[in-house]
Amino acid sequence: MNDTMLDIKNLTIHYSTEGGIVHAVEGLNLTLGRGESLGFVGETGAGKTTTALGIMRLIPNPPGEIKSGQIIFNAENLLDKSESEMRKIRGGKIAMIFQDPMTSLNPVMTVDKQIAEMISLHKNVSHSEALKLAGDMLELVGIRRERMHDYPHQFSGGMKQRVVIAIALACDPELLIADEPTTALDVTIQAQVLELMKELKQKFSASMILITHDLGIVADICDKVAIMYAGRVVEYADKRSLYTNPIHPYTRGLFRSVPDIEEDVDELPVIPGLMPDPVNLPSGCAFHPRCDMAGPECANVYPEMTDAEPGHYVACPVCVKKFLEGGKL
């Protein structure tokens, strides 16, 4: 658990568009230990999926480009790898579960062949052995072996997501990236898929990055949490520390907007304003136009990450100072 598997340093990713340069990810820093689960939380457009695609080296170029930084995986910088080397890493050592299983699966191939294809790419086995292993993987995710010759359209949404999970885990990856894996599913199926992912993560001893909007899912599954806003991580801590003492104004705004079963209120508080245009980000702290604690300095200098307590980092020196002084946030 103390061994660092993934260390992202100063990662910056831009997209060139007709409207200008989209600052999708700016100077991002993150670490993930072996066996740990990291929850990646933020609004749509915050840069969560772009970060995940950056780790996989799947940023479409053009228009996207990794401008700078390092992605250290198992002590090696993935940005220095050739495309052929990355093809061996994708699926074999790092696997990704995408949001929509319908766009992840080939509609004209049976699911056993799709899983077997992944196994054949990364394991030295015969075609018949790969198909047998594909059937084993389907059973592992709760799908009967008799259905291995079915096509994706013959499965429900939840079953298709299970197939995608089977493909991702087919080669025992060390790191699993799940990009909002339950978005298109109803609540009951969501719970089943998340429980399955928890069980399989423990079985395979894999590290996991879970991208989601749902703070409840993060509380249930993750060890650490990174709150992302406008391409930057604004708060990073272990789950207990962040949920007990949310410090950044954006993090506190997210928590206030979650319904509390014990409170009887007519309206939930909302964070005023909208996410900034990534082509034209505000100067200084990107959150300052929406922040009720912003001072003159917030518009001029971007706040660096500061230790609020051991392992709890916040990109807001004003709030950290208040927190350390015991003031009410």
Secondary structure, DSSP 8 states (H G I E B T S, - for coil): --SEEEEEEEEEEEEEETTEEEEEEEEEEEEEETT-EEEEE--TTSSHHHHHHHHTT---TTTEEEEEEEEEETTEEGGGS-HHHHHHHBTTTEEEE-S-HHHHS-TTS-HHHHHHHHHHHHS---HHHHHHHHHHHHHHTT--GGGTT--GGGS-HHHHHHHHHHHHHTT--SEEEEESTTTTS-HHHHHHHHHHHHHHHHHHT-EEEEEES-HHHHHHH-SEEEEEETTEEEEEEEHHHHHH---SHHHHHHHHTS--TT---SS-----S----TTS--SS-TTGGG-TT--GGGGTS----EEEETTEEES-HHHHHHHHTT---
